[in-house]
Structures are given as structure tokens and as C-alpha cells.
């Protein structure tokens, strides 16, 4: 649960950075 949530959070942040860039 925690690991999955962390992985999704990191992936979401990456997509956010790509979207901003």
C-alpha cells in the first residue's frame, strides 16, 4: 500500500514536471 502510493506519487510528479516543461 505505502510503496505503491509512493511509486504513483513519484510518477505523478514526473508527469507534472514534464507537463510544466
PAPAFI-761883 format. One record per residue (C-alpha): residue number from 1; x, y, z. Coordinates in nm, 2 decimals. Example, Ala and Ser with C-alpha at 12.3 -4.5 7.8 and 13.67 -1.06 7.14 Angstrom:
2
ATOM   n   east  north     up
ATOM   1   1.23  -0.45   0.78
ATOM   2   1.37  -0.11   0.71
END
This chain:
21
ATOM   n   east  north     up
ATOM   1   0.00   0.00   0.00
ATOM   2   0.26   0.25   0.11
ATOM   3   0.52   0.15  -0.16
ATOM   4   0.26   0.16  -0.43
ATOM   5   0.13   0.50  -0.32
ATOM   6   0.49   0.64  -0.31
ATOM   7   0.56   0.50  -0.66
ATOM   8   0.25   0.65  -0.80
ATOM   9   0.33   0.98  -0.63
ATOM  10   0.68   0.99  -0.78
ATOM  11   0.54   0.90  -1.13
ATOM  12   0.27   1.17  -1.10
ATOM  13   0.53   1.43  -1.00
ATOM  14   0.74   1.33  -1.30
ATOM  15   0.44   1.38  -1.54
ATOM  16   0.37   1.71  -1.37
ATOM  17   0.73   1.83  -1.44
ATOM  18   0.71   1.71  -1.80
ATOM  19   0.38   1.90  -1.83
ATOM  20   0.53   2.22  -1.69
ATOM  21   0.84   2.18  -1.91
END
